[in-house]
Amino acid sequence: MIRSCALLHPASCILHLASCFLLSACAPQPLAITREPTHLRLVAADTCGPLVEELAAAYEESHPWATVEVVGVFNSALAERTLREGEADLALLSWVEPSGDGLWSQPFARDGIAIIAHPDTPLDEVGLALLREIYRGRVQEWEGMPLTPVSREEGSGTRAAFESLVMGNLATTPTAVVEPSSDAVVEYVARTPASIGYVSTLRRADGVRVLPVEGVLPTRVTIADGSYPLWRPLAMATMGEPTGEAREFAQWVLGPEGQAIIGRMAQ
């Protein structure tokens, strides 16, 4: 021990210490574990489009062996079909129907459905009953202004969630304007007086007003505690239990780093 060197002649102590360092340098050192490169293919629903890019980039940064490819951002039905056809390893979906045919899914975030209106639309807020009647076509004007309801296309997870939460078994009026993405809904409502639509709260809503529903605005807090009535879970999905890099990615998304990214984007 170095302490015993104090009992030796100084020159002997220096030689002893040098021999200790040489022996230490020659001792076997632990080998760094090098991971084999992996390739993970993600597909996302339109709602999850902003999330998937951020999550993929952050995951690659913290997992340098992994290459993450976003193979497409579609409506939820098409994203799920892409997964089922083997063209993606994991999907981020905005609506998952129970199927019992081997599709594994796990909620990873809550998302609100914001009701948006053109700034000139004479509505300050809506209740669920009024919203249902507007989208049924039973209420076609408000304070003398014709109302134009704007919906998403069939296969949209946001449309499926809206119809489940608002419409029940009632059909959306065939006179509703149908748009192919959340961004297209925002753009149409922003330029069309007396129009009303619905979009994910993860999407930017420039040029429109967000209406309270049952007196509550969609915020991170009201969506999390359920006081805002129009919310749905977003889910990760794989065919069968996730394995390999898909499993690691799913665990990372559910962990502190992934949830911090989701929380930041939801503000």
Contacts in CASP RR format, 6 or more apart in sequence:
PFRMAT RR
TARGET T0000
AUTHOR 0000-0000-0000
METHOD contacts of the structure
MODEL  1
MIRSCALLHPASCILHLASCFLLSACAPQPLAITREPTHLRLVAADTCGP
LVEELAAAYEESHPWATVEVVGVFNSALAERTLREGEADLALLSWVEPSG
DGLWSQPFARDGIAIIAHPDTPLDEVGLALLREIYRGRVQEWEGMPLTPV
SREEGSGTRAAFESLVMGNLATTPTAVVEPSSDAVVEYVARTPASIGYVS
TLRRADGVRVLPVEGVLPTRVTIADGSYPLWRPLAMATMGEPTGEAREFA
QWVLGPEGQAIIGRMAQ
2 17 0 8 1.000
5 12 0 8 1.000
5 13 0 8 1.000
5 16 0 8 1.000
5 17 0 8 1.000
6 13 0 8 1.000
8 16 0 8 1.000
34 65 0 8 1.000
35 65 0 8 1.000
36 65 0 8 1.000
37 65 0 8 1.000
37 66 0 8 1.000
37 67 0 8 1.000
38 65 0 8 1.000
38 66 0 8 1.000
38 67 0 8 1.000
38 244 0 8 1.000
38 245 0 8 1.000
39 66 0 8 1.000
39 67 0 8 1.000
39 69 0 8 1.000
39 245 0 8 1.000
40 66 0 8 1.000
40 67 0 8 1.000
40 68 0 8 1.000
40 69 0 8 1.000
40 89 0 8 1.000
40 90 0 8 1.000
40 245 0 8 1.000
40 246 0 8 1.000
40 249 0 8 1.000
41 69 0 8 1.000
41 71 0 8 1.000
41 87 0 8 1.000
41 88 0 8 1.000
41 89 0 8 1.000
41 90 0 8 1.000
42 52 0 8 1.000
42 56 0 8 1.000
42 68 0 8 1.000
42 69 0 8 1.000
42 70 0 8 1.000
42 71 0 8 1.000
42 88 0 8 1.000
42 89 0 8 1.000
42 90 0 8 1.000
42 91 0 8 1.000
42 92 0 8 1.000
42 249 0 8 1.000
43 70 0 8 1.000
43 71 0 8 1.000
43 72 0 8 1.000
43 73 0 8 1.000
43 74 0 8 1.000
43 79 0 8 1.000
43 82 0 8 1.000
43 83 0 8 1.000
43 87 0 8 1.000
43 88 0 8 1.000
43 90 0 8 1.000
43 91 0 8 1.000
43 92 0 8 1.000
44 51 0 8 1.000
44 52 0 8 1.000
44 70 0 8 1.000
44 72 0 8 1.000
44 73 0 8 1.000
44 74 0 8 1.000
44 79 0 8 1.000
44 91 0 8 1.000
44 92 0 8 1.000
44 93 0 8 1.000
45 73 0 8 1.000
45 74 0 8 1.000
45 75 0 8 1.000
45 76 0 8 1.000
45 79 0 8 1.000
45 91 0 8 1.000
45 92 0 8 1.000
45 93 0 8 1.000
45 94 0 8 1.000
45 95 0 8 1.000
45 157 0 8 1.000
46 73 0 8 1.000
46 74 0 8 1.000
46 75 0 8 1.000
46 76 0 8 1.000
46 94 0 8 1.000
46 156 0 8 1.000
46 158 0 8 1.000
46 181 0 8 1.000
46 182 0 8 1.000
46 200 0 8 1.000
47 76 0 8 1.000
47 94 0 8 1.000
47 111 0 8 1.000
47 157 0 8 1.000
47 158 0 8 1.000
47 182 0 8 1.000
47 200 0 8 1.000
47 202 0 8 1.000
47 203 0 8 1.000
47 234 0 8 1.000
48 73 0 8 1.000
48 92 0 8 1.000
48 93 0 8 1.000
48 94 0 8 1.000
48 202 0 8 1.000
48 234 0 8 1.000
49 73 0 8 1.000
49 92 0 8 1.000
49 202 0 8 1.000
50 202 0 8 1.000
50 203 0 8 1.000
50 265 0 8 1.000
51 92 0 8 1.000
51 109 0 8 1.000
51 202 0 8 1.000
51 234 0 8 1.000
51 261 0 8 1.000
51 262 0 8 1.000
51 265 0 8 1.000
52 70 0 8 1.000
52 73 0 8 1.000
52 92 0 8 1.000
53 70 0 8 1.000
54 261 0 8 1.000
54 265 0 8 1.000
55 253 0 8 1.000
55 258 0 8 1.000
55 261 0 8 1.000
55 262 0 8 1.000
56 68 0 8 1.000
56 69 0 8 1.000
56 70 0 8 1.000
57 68 0 8 1.000
58 257 0 8 1.000
58 258 0 8 1.000
58 261 0 8 1.000
59 66 0 8 1.000
59 68 0 8 1.000
59 249 0 8 1.000
59 252 0 8 1.000
60 66 0 8 1.000
60 67 0 8 1.000
60 68 0 8 1.000
62 252 0 8 1.000
62 257 0 8 1.000
63 248 0 8 1.000
63 252 0 8 1.000
66 245 0 8 1.000
66 248 0 8 1.000
66 249 0 8 1.000
68 249 0 8 1.000
71 82 0 8 1.000
71 87 0 8 1.000
71 88 0 8 1.000
72 79 0 8 1.000
72 82 0 8 1.000
72 88 0 8 1.000
73 79 0 8 1.000
74 82 0 8 1.000
75 152 0 8 1.000
75 153 0 8 1.000
75 155 0 8 1.000
75 156 0 8 1.000
75 157 0 8 1.000
75 180 0 8 1.000
75 181 0 8 1.000
76 93 0 8 1.000
76 94 0 8 1.000
76 95 0 8 1.000
76 155 0 8 1.000
76 156 0 8 1.000
76 157 0 8 1.000
76 158 0 8 1.000
76 160 0 8 1.000
77 154 0 8 1.000
77 155 0 8 1.000
77 156 0 8 1.000
77 157 0 8 1.000
78 155 0 8 1.000
79 88 0 8 1.000
79 91 0 8 1.000
79 92 0 8 1.000
79 93 0 8 1.000
80 91 0 8 1.000
80 93 0 8 1.000
80 96 0 8 1.000
80 103 0 8 1.000
80 237 0 8 1.000
82 88 0 8 1.000
82 91 0 8 1.000
83 90 0 8 1.000
83 91 0 8 1.000
83 103 0 8 1.000
83 237 0 8 1.000
83 238 0 8 1.000
83 239 0 8 1.000
84 103 0 8 1.000
84 239 0 8 1.000
86 239 0 8 1.000
89 238 0 8 1.000
89 245 0 8 1.000
89 246 0 8 1.000
90 236 0 8 1.000
90 237 0 8 1.000
90 238 0 8 1.000
90 242 0 8 1.000
90 246 0 8 1.000
90 249 0 8 1.000
90 250 0 8 1.000
91 236 0 8 1.000
91 237 0 8 1.000
91 238 0 8 1.000
92 108 0 8 1.000
92 234 0 8 1.000
92 235 0 8 1.000
92 236 0 8 1.000
92 237 0 8 1.000
93 105 0 8 1.000
93 157 0 8 1.000
93 234 0 8 1.000
93 235 0 8 1.000
93 236 0 8 1.000
93 237 0 8 1.000
94 111 0 8 1.000
94 156 0 8 1.000
94 157 0 8 1.000
94 158 0 8 1.000
94 161 0 8 1.000
94 200 0 8 1.000
94 232 0 8 1.000
94 234 0 8 1.000
95 157 0 8 1.000
95 158 0 8 1.000
95 160 0 8 1.000
95 161 0 8 1.000
95 232 0 8 1.000
96 103 0 8 1.000
96 105 0 8 1.000
96 235 0 8 1.000
96 237 0 8 1.000
97 160 0 8 1.000
102 239 0 8 1.000
102 240 0 8 1.000
103 237 0 8 1.000
103 238 0 8 1.000
103 239 0 8 1.000
103 240 0 8 1.000
104 237 0 8 1.000
104 238 0 8 1.000
104 239 0 8 1.000
104 240 0 8 1.000
104 241 0 8 1.000
104 242 0 8 1.000
105 235 0 8 1.000
105 236 0 8 1.000
105 237 0 8 1.000
106 235 0 8 1.000
106 236 0 8 1.000
106 237 0 8 1.000
106 250 0 8 1.000
106 254 0 8 1.000
107 233 0 8 1.000
107 234 0 8 1.000
107 235 0 8 1.000
108 234 0 8 1.000
108 235 0 8 1.000
108 236 0 8 1.000
108 250 0 8 1.000
108 253 0 8 1.000
108 254 0 8 1.000
108 262 0 8 1.000
109 233 0 8 1.000
109 234 0 8 1.000
109 262 0 8 1.000
109 263 0 8 1.000
109 266 0 8 1.000
110 223 0 8 1.000
110 224 0 8 1.000
110 231 0 8 1.000
110 232 0 8 1.000
110 233 0 8 1.000
110 234 0 8 1.000
111 200 0 8 1.000
111 201 0 8 1.000
111 202 0 8 1.000
111 223 0 8 1.000
111 231 0 8 1.000
111 232 0 8 1.000
111 233 0 8 1.000
111 234 0 8 1.000
111 266 0 8 1.000
112 200 0 8 1.000
112 201 0 8 1.000
112 218 0 8 1.000
112 223 0 8 1.000
112 228 0 8 1.000
112 230 0 8 1.000
112 231 0 8 1.000
112 232 0 8 1.000
113 158 0 8 1.000
113 161 0 8 1.000
113 162 0 8 1.000
113 165 0 8 1.000
113 198 0 8 1.000
113 199 0 8 1.000
113 200 0 8 1.000
113 201 0 8 1.000
113 218 0 8 1.000
113 230 0 8 1.000
113 231 0 8 1.000
113 232 0 8 1.000
114 198 0 8 1.000
114 199 0 8 1.000
114 200 0 8 1.000
114 201 0 8 1.000
114 205 0 8 1.000
114 210 0 8 1.000
114 218 0 8 1.000
114 230 0 8 1.000
115 126 0 8 1.000
115 131 0 8 1.000
115 196 0 8 1.000
115 197 0 8 1.000
115 198 0 8 1.000
115 210 0 8 1.000
115 211 0 8 1.000
115 213 0 8 1.000
115 230 0 8 1.000
116 185 0 8 1.000
116 186 0 8 1.000
116 189 0 8 1.000
116 196 0 8 1.000
116 197 0 8 1.000
116 198 0 8 1.000
116 199 0 8 1.000
116 205 0 8 1.000
116 208 0 8 1.000
116 209 0 8 1.000
116 210 0 8 1.000
116 211 0 8 1.000
117 123 0 8 1.000
117 189 0 8 1.000
117 195 0 8 1.000
117 196 0 8 1.000
117 197 0 8 1.000
117 208 0 8 1.000
117 209 0 8 1.000
117 211 0 8 1.000
118 189 0 8 1.000
118 190 0 8 1.000
118 191 0 8 1.000
118 192 0 8 1.000
118 193 0 8 1.000
118 194 0 8 1.000
118 195 0 8 1.000
118 196 0 8 1.000
118 208 0 8 1.000
118 209 0 8 1.000
119 207 0 8 1.000
119 208 0 8 1.000
119 209 0 8 1.000
120 145 0 8 1.000
120 193 0 8 1.000
120 194 0 8 1.000
121 142 0 8 1.000
121 145 0 8 1.000
121 147 0 8 1.000
121 193 0 8 1.000
121 194 0 8 1.000
121 195 0 8 1.000
121 196 0 8 1.000
121 209 0 8 1.000
122 142 0 8 1.000
122 143 0 8 1.000
122 144 0 8 1.000
122 145 0 8 1.000
122 194 0 8 1.000
123 142 0 8 1.000
123 196 0 8 1.000
123 211 0 8 1.000
124 211 0 8 1.000
124 212 0 8 1.000
125 211 0 8 1.000
125 212 0 8 1.000
125 213 0 8 1.000
125 215 0 8 1.000
126 134 0 8 1.000
126 196 0 8 1.000
126 211 0 8 1.000
126 212 0 8 1.000
126 213 0 8 1.000
127 213 0 8 1.000
127 214 0 8 1.000
127 215 0 8 1.000
128 165 0 8 1.000
128 166 0 8 1.000
128 213 0 8 1.000
128 214 0 8 1.000
128 229 0 8 1.000
130 139 0 8 1.000
131 166 0 8 1.000
131 213 0 8 1.000
132 166 0 8 1.000
132 167 0 8 1.000
132 168 0 8 1.000
132 170 0 8 1.000
133 139 0 8 1.000
134 147 0 8 1.000
134 149 0 8 1.000
134 196 0 8 1.000
135 149 0 8 1.000
135 151 0 8 1.000
135 166 0 8 1.000
135 167 0 8 1.000
135 172 0 8 1.000
135 173 0 8 1.000
135 176 0 8 1.000
136 167 0 8 1.000
136 170 0 8 1.000
136 171 0 8 1.000
136 172 0 8 1.000
136 173 0 8 1.000
137 149 0 8 1.000
137 173 0 8 1.000
137 175 0 8 1.000
137 176 0 8 1.000
139 147 0 8 1.000
140 146 0 8 1.000
140 147 0 8 1.000
141 147 0 8 1.000
142 194 0 8 1.000
145 193 0 8 1.000
145 194 0 8 1.000
146 194 0 8 1.000
147 194 0 8 1.000
147 195 0 8 1.000
147 196 0 8 1.000
148 177 0 8 1.000
148 192 0 8 1.000
148 194 0 8 1.000
148 195 0 8 1.000
148 196 0 8 1.000
149 172 0 8 1.000
149 173 0 8 1.000
149 175 0 8 1.000
149 176 0 8 1.000
149 177 0 8 1.000
149 195 0 8 1.000
149 196 0 8 1.000
149 197 0 8 1.000
150 176 0 8 1.000
150 177 0 8 1.000
150 178 0 8 1.000
150 179 0 8 1.000
150 185 0 8 1.000
150 188 0 8 1.000
150 189 0 8 1.000
150 192 0 8 1.000
150 195 0 8 1.000
150 196 0 8 1.000
150 197 0 8 1.000
150 198 0 8 1.000
151 159 0 8 1.000
151 162 0 8 1.000
151 172 0 8 1.000
151 176 0 8 1.000
151 177 0 8 1.000
151 178 0 8 1.000
151 179 0 8 1.000
151 197 0 8 1.000
151 198 0 8 1.000
152 158 0 8 1.000
152 159 0 8 1.000
152 162 0 8 1.000
152 178 0 8 1.000
152 179 0 8 1.000
152 180 0 8 1.000
152 181 0 8 1.000
152 182 0 8 1.000
152 185 0 8 1.000
152 198 0 8 1.000
153 159 0 8 1.000
153 178 0 8 1.000
153 179 0 8 1.000
153 180 0 8 1.000
158 182 0 8 1.000
158 198 0 8 1.000
158 199 0 8 1.000
158 200 0 8 1.000
161 230 0 8 1.000
161 232 0 8 1.000
162 198 0 8 1.000
162 230 0 8 1.000
163 172 0 8 1.000
164 232 0 8 1.000
165 229 0 8 1.000
165 230 0 8 1.000
165 232 0 8 1.000
166 230 0 8 1.000
177 188 0 8 1.000
177 195 0 8 1.000
179 185 0 8 1.000
179 188 0 8 1.000
182 199 0 8 1.000
182 200 0 8 1.000
182 203 0 8 1.000
183 203 0 8 1.000
185 197 0 8 1.000
185 198 0 8 1.000
185 199 0 8 1.000
186 199 0 8 1.000
186 203 0 8 1.000
186 204 0 8 1.000
186 205 0 8 1.000
186 206 0 8 1.000
186 207 0 8 1.000
186 208 0 8 1.000
188 195 0 8 1.000
189 195 0 8 1.000
189 196 0 8 1.000
189 197 0 8 1.000
189 208 0 8 1.000
190 206 0 8 1.000
190 207 0 8 1.000
190 208 0 8 1.000
196 211 0 8 1.000
198 230 0 8 1.000
199 205 0 8 1.000
201 218 0 8 1.000
201 223 0 8 1.000
201 266 0 8 1.000
202 265 0 8 1.000
202 266 0 8 1.000
210 217 0 8 1.000
210 218 0 8 1.000
213 228 0 8 1.000
213 229 0 8 1.000
213 230 0 8 1.000
214 229 0 8 1.000
216 222 0 8 1.000
216 227 0 8 1.000
216 228 0 8 1.000
216 229 0 8 1.000
217 228 0 8 1.000
218 228 0 8 1.000
218 230 0 8 1.000
218 231 0 8 1.000
219 228 0 8 1.000
220 263 0 8 1.000
220 266 0 8 1.000
220 267 0 8 1.000
222 228 0 8 1.000
223 231 0 8 1.000
223 266 0 8 1.000
236 242 0 8 1.000
236 250 0 8 1.000
236 253 0 8 1.000
238 246 0 8 1.000
238 250 0 8 1.000
241 247 0 8 1.000
242 249 0 8 1.000
242 250 0 8 1.000
252 258 0 8 1.000
253 259 0 8 1.000
253 262 0 8 1.000
END
